[in-house]
Amino acid sequence: MARRFIDLSVPLENDLPADPPGYELSIDYKSHQDTLPMLLGRYKGLSARDLPNSEAFANEHIKLSTHNGTHVDAPWHYSSTMEDGSRSLTIDQMPLDWFFRPGVKLDFREFEDGYVVQPRDIEAELARIGYELKPFDIVVINTAAGAAFGKPGYHKRGCGIGRDATLYLTSKGVRVAGIDSWSWDASYEHMAKVYEATSDASIIWEGHRAGRKTAYCHIEKLHNLESLPAFGFDVACFPVKITGGSAGWTRAVAIIDEPGD
C-alpha cells in the first residue's frame, strides 16, 4: 500500500494577498553572510575562510499573528467562557487525538460569496456524496475562496458557516472542521451589510461563537481542497503548541492510501 500526501496549507510569504489590511505578516530574511559576524564573534580566532563557502547560517525573523497562514482556532478565540460559564480552552489544551482523523470534503464552491451555510446544505451535500458523518471526522469545506487565494480580495471570497450548521456538525461528534476561506464565518464585509440592515448582533461571528455551546476547533485558510476526493482520506493538522494561545499554525496534510507495490 502506497501513501500519497496532499498539502492543504498556504505559505507564509511577504506581500501575499492572504489577509485584509492590518493583518499582514512580515518575514525578515537573514542570509548566510548577514549572520557571519555573529558566528565569528562566538569563536575566538575563527575566520570566514575556515567555514564552507565562507558562510554562517540562514535565518528568518517573522512578525505575524497566530491567525496568519493556515491555522487552527481554539475555543478561547471564540470567547473567554463557554455558555455554561466554564473557561474556554486554549490551543495548547486541545486533545491531540482530534487532529489526526478520517476526513470528508463538502463542496460548496457553488455558493455565492457571503452566503451563510445552513444544516440543510450540509445534509444535501452528504446525501450527494453518499456519506454519513462519524464522531471525530475532520470536515473540510471547499468554497469559491480556494481558487482566489493569493489574489486581491481573497478575504472577501467564499461562503461562511453559520451557527446552526456548525452545531449540526458538532452534534454529529465532529470536533475539528476546516475551510479554505479567510474565515469560518462569512467575511466582515458581508456580515456588516446584514448587521446594517437588521441590527442583529447575533449574526456577527455566529459560526465561531457556536463553539461556546460545544467546544470545537476549526482550521482557516486551508488550500488545495479541490485535489481531494469526497472521503477516503485522513487529515493530519496538529496545531503548534502556544501557551494560552487562541490559535496555532498547522501544516495541514491529507493522506490517501493507494494501491502500490
Secondary structure as UniProt FT lines:
FT   STRAND          2..7
FT   TURN            14..15
FT   TURN            21..22
FT   STRAND          26..30
FT   TURN            32..35
FT   HELIX           36..40
FT   TURN            41..42
FT   TURN            44..45
FT   HELIX           48..50
FT   HELIX           52..54
FT   STRAND          59..63
FT   TURN            66..67
FT   STRAND          71..73
FT   HELIX           75..78
FT   TURN            83..84
FT   HELIX           91..93
FT   HELIX           96..99
FT   STRAND          100..107
FT   TURN            109..110
FT   TURN            113..114
FT   STRAND          116..117
FT   HELIX           119..129
FT   TURN            135..136
FT   STRAND          138..142
FT   TURN            144..145
FT   HELIX           146..148
FT   TURN            149..150
FT   TURN            152..153
FT   HELIX           154..156
FT   STRAND          160..161
FT   HELIX           163..171
FT   TURN            172..173
FT   STRAND          176..179
FT   HELIX           188..198
FT   HELIX           201..203
FT   TURN            204..205
FT   HELIX           206..209
FT   HELIX           210..212
FT   STRAND          217..220
FT   HELIX           225..227
FT   STRAND          231..236
FT   TURN            243..244
FT   STRAND          247..249
FT   STRAND          253..258
//
